[in-house]
Amino acid sequence: MHRDSTARALSLLSLLQSGVERSGPGLASRLQISERTLRRDMTRLRQLGYTIDARPGPGSTYQLRPGLAMPPLLFEDEEITAVVAGLRWVQAQLADDAATRALTKLGQVLPERLRRRAAATDLATEVLDGSGRGVTAHTVGAVADAVAADGRIRFAYRDQHGRVSSRLIDPYRHVLNGGRWYLVGYDIDRDDWRTFRFDRVTGVERVHGSYRRRPFPDDSIGRWLGADFGRGP
């Protein structure tokens, strides 16, 4: 089957995007091309800025280095639908315009067919539950970074009575529950696991240092929340 070089390059990127090592003969067979043509295509991809490690020889292999973004052309219709619908939901939950800006940028780089699907999904999607308003993408991202790094954070927290206190927390998870966004973490000063409404959290700061990850008290965060809702602050 004949393939023009552009379509073949996109197909090759799609096969490489998992980041795992792929055999040269296997890729050539999948694309129905010779291994010589495959080597030329790999050279073209490198010229476009993709870093591809190669192991030559009869059992040649190729691997796309992690951390490289795939061209948006590789999205499928269902994937674009999921991305846009998800961004519309997040848009309704955030107080800032991060999701709106992401939707705008996405529309600018998509090819025509996918741009039409994205626009249709955007038009057809209405999110009525915006109870998470007050949460910012900056706060969510700062907490996520700390969770991933087993880090510790400090922030100001306003309780249901309007009282503000400083909290020192080992964050564990973000939780979406009952239309609200919560942070679950270990409160150092209170020596206990607690939940915090994200829309009442401000001024998140990373506390630098190395900290021991504490085991969560239940195998299921949903069950733990259902038992006593995490003993809120």
N, C-alpha and C positions, 0 to 999 in steps of 0.2 A: 504494500500500500504506500503510495507516494505521500509525503508530507513536506510542506514548505518549511524552510529553516526556522521561521518565527514560531509556527505552531509546534514544531518539534522541540524547540528550546523551552517553550512553556510546559510541554509534556514532561520533558526531562527534569525541569525544576520541580514539578509536581511530584515526581518519583523520588527526588532527593530531599524534599522538604522535611521528612521525618528526622533527618539528621543521622540516621544509621548508615553504616557502611554498606554500599551496594556493589555487587560484582559487575565488572565491565561486560562480560558475555551476557549476563542476565538483563542488563539495561538495553544492550543492543538488540537482544531477542524481543524484549517487550516493545521497543520502538520500531522493530522491523527494519533495522539499518545495520550496516557493517560496523565492526569495532573501529575501523579507521575513521568512518564518519562520526562515530561517537567521540573519538578523541578530538576531532575538529570542533564538534559542538561544545565540548568541555572547554576548549581554548576560547571560544566565543563568549561563553559564560564568564570566564575569568576576566576577559577584556571588558565586560560589563560591570565588573567590580565584585563578583561573587568569588569567595575563597573556597576552593574545592581541593581537598587533599586527594592525591592519587598514589596508588601503589602499582607500579607497572609490572609487566610480566604476563605469563599465560593465565594466571589467576588474578588479573588486574581488578582493583577495587577503587571506588570513588566515594567520597564523603563530603557533604556540605557542612562547613563549620557552623556550630550553633551561634545564635544571636543575630542571624541575618534575616531581615524581613522578606517574606515572599511577596512578589508583585500582586496587587489586588486582582489582577486578571485571573488568578487561580481560585478565587472564590466561586462557589457554586450558588445557584439561585436560593436554595434553602439556607445556606450559610449566611448570605446577605440578609435574608428575612430575619433570621435569628439575631444577627448583630444589631440591625436597626430596631427591631422590636425591643430588644434588651436595652438599647440606649434610650429609647423613648421612656421605658419604665424608670431607668435611672434618672433621666431628665426630670421626672416628676418628683423624685425623692431628694434631689440635691438643691441646695440654696444657691449655688453658683451656676455658671453657664458652661461647665466643662463638657457635659454630655452634648449640649447644643453645638459647641465648637467642633466636637468630634464628628457629629453627624454632617456638619458642613464640609469638613475636610474630606470625609469619606466620599461624599457626593462629587467632589472635585477630581478625585483620582480614579473613580470607577469607569470602566468602559460603558458605552451607551446602553447595552442590554441590561447590565447589572444596575446602572444608574436608574433606569426605569423601574426596576423591581424595588430598589431602595426607596425611591420617591413614592411608589405606590404603598409600600409598607408604612412609611412615615405618615402619609395622608390617611390611611385606613385605621391607624392605631390611636386610640384614646385611652389615657390612663387616668382614671378618676380618683384613685387612692394616692394622694400626695402627702400623706400624714408624716412622711419622713423629712419634710421640708425643714431646713435649718441645718442640715448636714452638708458639709462641703467635701469636695473631692480631695482637697488637700488633707483634711483630717483623716478621711478614710485611708488615703495612701500612706500617711505617716504612721498610722497604727499598723497597717499591713506590713510595712517595712520592718517594724519592730517585732511583729509576730514571726516573720520569716527568719529573722536574725536572733531569735530568743532574746530580744532586747527588753529594756525597761523604759517606761514613759512616765512623764509627769504632765498633769493638765488641771485646769480649773473645772469644777463640776457644780452645776446649779441643780439642786434637788427640787422636788415637787412643791416645796414651800418657798422657793426662790432664794434659799440660802446657798452661798457659794463656798466651796472648800477646795483645798489643793489635794490632789490624789496622786499617789505613787503606785503605779500598777505594772504588773507583768501581764501584758495582754495575751489572750489565748485565741479568741475567734471573734469575727463579726457575725452577728446573727440577725436575720430578718424574721421577725415574729409578730403576728397580729398587725401587720401594716406598719411596723416601726423597725428602726435599725438600732441594734444594741451592740455594745461591746461587752464581752465576757472576759474577765481577767482576775488575777489575784491581787488583792489590795494589801500592800506591804504593811501599812500602818495599822490596819484593822485585822491583819493576820487571817484573812478569809477570802473565799471566792465571792465575787460580786458581779452584778450586771449594771451597766450604765447606758442610759439613752444617749445615742450619738448626737442628737440635736441639743443636748445640754452640755456637751463637751466642747471646751474652747482652749486655745493656747497649748496644743500638744507639743511637747518637747521630748526629744530623745535623751535619756540618761545614759551616758557612755560608760561602758564597763562590760565585764563578762558575768553572766548570771546563770544560775542553774535552772534548767527547765523543770517546772513543777508538774507532777502528774495530775491530770484532771480527775476529779473525784468520781466520775461516772464514765462508762463506756459510750454512753449516748448523751450528747449535749441537749437533745430534745427532751429526753426523759428527765434530765436534771432540771431543766427549766420548768418542765411541767410539774415537778414535785413541789418546788417552793419558789419558782421563778428566780432562782439564783440568789435569793435573799438580797434584793436590790438595796442600794445605798441607804 
